[in-house]
Amino acid sequence: MGALNLARRFVERVFGIPVIPYGHTALVFEREHLRHFLAHFKVDCVFDVGANAGQYAQMLRERARYKGPIISYEPVPDAAALLRKAAKSDPAWFTEELALGDAEGTAAFNVYAVDQFSSLHAFSAAGAQHFPAESQLRRRVEVRTTTLAGEIAKYRRKIGFRRPFLKMDTQGHDLAVAAGAGEELKTFVGLQSELAMVQLYAGSPSYREALDFFASYGFTLSAFVPNNFGHFPRLMEMDCIMFRESASQ
């Protein structure tokens, strides 16, 4: 950890004042909103789909004060190994080396120069234009795929959750993940998904299509969180945080 990060954490711990690095305002809002959201809706399990090396789960633990079970999914072997290492000392954090989608089987997964951009989808022409370095294909790996419906059933038996939350960050594949839940999508009291203002991946849905799909299952907007900084004035992507109307009654 660098000296600036150590100084920031010292100030936050001693004075209770958040120190926000330049360009991180939206991330602080996301953490605070999730902290309030997870507590308000009494979330008792988080499905973390597209976990990479475990950054989101660590944020939930360290910043959003969530202490319940987390199930993290990451299909790329190198990232999955880092994920397992991060989760090793946390008995309530489960990991799966799987890609979720709308079918069981195997698929070719594109590993790009920046691993957080890796996806089951190829970059679109617009994506390659806006992210020329990040979109360089390093390799393709065969990964196992399954559906969220099956994983919900498996972990319901294992954990016995009643009010789960779904986070998806799968680089153009979120809607396929959600579709793979079928009617079980209505199990979730809330969800977080990445929306494409600019469709960076071939075959990915527009943000309007995604919002309409989630609304058809009874979800309502709670917050928007922008990401992909550094492309001012263009908004590239945005996360939506949504709650299921019937869960708030």
N, C-alpha and C positions, 0 to 999 in steps of 0.2 A: 504494500500500500504506500502511495506517495506521500510526501510531506503535506501537501495541500489537503489530501483526504483525511490525514490524521488530524490536522488542525481543524477541519470542518467538523469531524466527529467529536473532538474535544469541546468545541463551542456548543454543539448541540447537546452533548451530555451534561455539561456543567451549567449552562444557562437556559437550557430548554428552548432555544431559539433555532429554528431550521435555517441552515445556510444553503441557499439555492445557487448552484453553479449556473453560469450563463447558458441559456438554451434549455434549461431543465425545468422550467416552470410547469409545463404540462405534465411532466412525470410526477412532480410533487402533488399536483391536483389529482392525478390518477390514484396515487397511493392513499391520499386522504379520503377520496370518494369511495374507494374500495373498502377501506377500514370501516367507514360508516355503513356502507351497503351490506357487507358480510355480517356485521353485527345486527343490523336492523332486520334482515331477513333470516337471521338465525341459521346461517349456512353451516352445514355439518360435514361437507365433503366438497373438495374442489377437483374437477377434472381439468387437468392442465395439458391441453393437446397442442403439440408443437413446442416442446419444452426446451429444445436446444440443450444447453448445459445446466439448466435449472435456474436461470435468472429470475423468472417470474415467481417461482415457488419461494426463492430466497427473499424476494421483495415482500411477498405475503407474510413471511415469518418475521422479517426484520422491521418492516415499515408499516404494514397493514395490520399487524398484531393478530394475525390469524393463527390459531393453534391446532385446528382440527386436521383431519386426514387430507392429504393431497395425493392425487394419482397423476403422475407425469408421463407423457408419451413422447418418445423421440425415436425415429426410425434409423437415423444414420449411425453406424457403429461407433465412430470416433466420438461424436457428441453424446451418444448414449452412455459411453464409458465414463465421460466427465460427469454426466447426470447421476449415474450410480454412485460415483465418488462423493458428489455433493450431498446426496441423500443418505449416505451410509450411517451417519450418526443420529438420524432422525427416524425413530420407529413409526411415526405416523405419516411418513413420506414414502410412497410406493412408486416404483418406476417400471415402465414397460418399453421394450425396444420394438415398437410397432408404429406403423402409419395407420391412421384411421381414415375411413372413407365410406363409400356406399356399397362396398363389396369385400368379401374375404378372398385372399389369394396372395399374389406377389405383384410387385410393380417396379419399374425402373425409376430410381430417384436421382434427380439432378443435383450434384454437389457443385456449388459455384465458388468463385474466388473468395467471397465473404460468406462464411457458412450460414449466417443468419438469413441469407437470401435463398438458401437451398430449398428445393421444392419438387413436388411431383410434376409440376408444370414447367414448360420452357418459358423463358422470357419472351415477352411480346416485343415488337419493333419499338414501341414507345418506352418499354422498360429498359431495353438495351441502349436507347438514346439517352435516357436520363441517368442510367447507372452503367456506364460503359466498362468500368473496371470491375465492379461487383458482379456483373453478369457474365464474366468469363467462365465457361464451363471447365471444371477441373476433372471431373470423372462422373460416371454413373454407377450406382450401386443397386443391387437387387434387394428390396426390403419386403418384409411381411406386412400385409394389410389385413385389417379387420374392421368391423363396424362398431360404432358407439353403442348400439343396442345390445350387442353381446357383452361389451365391457361393463355396461350398466348392470346387467343381470349378474355378471361374475362378482363385481365388487359390492353389489347390494347384499349378496350372500355372505361375503367376507366381512364387510364393515357394518352393514345394517343402517346406512344413511337414510334420511327422509327428506332433506332439504339441500340438494346439491347445487353447485354453481359450475357453469361450463365456460372455460376460457379456451379460445382457439386462436392460434397464430401460425397458420400453415402455408402462408405465402400463396394465396390464390385458391386454396382448397377448402376454406372454412365451410362453404355451403355444402360441399359433398360430405364433410364430416357431420354436419348437422342433419343432413338428409339420411345418413346412415343410422341415426337414432330412431327414425320413424316416429311413431306416436310417443315413444319414450322421451322425446325432446320436451314434452310437457311435464316431465319429472322435475326439470330444473326450475328453481325459483328465479334464476337470473343467468345471464350469459355476457361474455365479452368477446367481440369478434372484430377482425380487421376489415375495414371497408376501403375499396379502391376508388378514389376520385379519378386517378389515372390508372387504367388497367395495365399493370406492369407484367402480368403473366398471361400467356395465351390461354384462351378458354375460361378465364376467370370471370365471375359475375360482376356487374356494375354495383355500386353502392345502393342504387335504387332497388335492384333485384334482390339484394341481400336483405335490406330492410323490409321489403314487402314479404319475403319468405318468413322472416322471424315474426312479423306482425300476424301472419296467417296462423301461427301457433300460439298467439296470445301474448306476445312480448311487446313491451312499451319502452320507449327510450327513457333512460335515466341520465346519461351523460355522453358527450363526445370528447375524445382525447386525441389531438393531432399527433402524428409521428412523421418520420422521414424529414427531419430538419435539414436545413441547408439548401433548400430549393425555393427560397423566397423570390417572388411572391406567390408561387404556385403551391397549392395544397395537394400533396401526392396521395397520402393515405390518412385514414383516421380510424381510431378504435371507437366502437360503440359499446356502451354498457347498458344492458336492458334488464327489465324485470318482468316477470309474468304476472299479469293483472290479477289473476285469481290467487296468487301467492301473497298478495298484499292485503287480502281481505280477512 
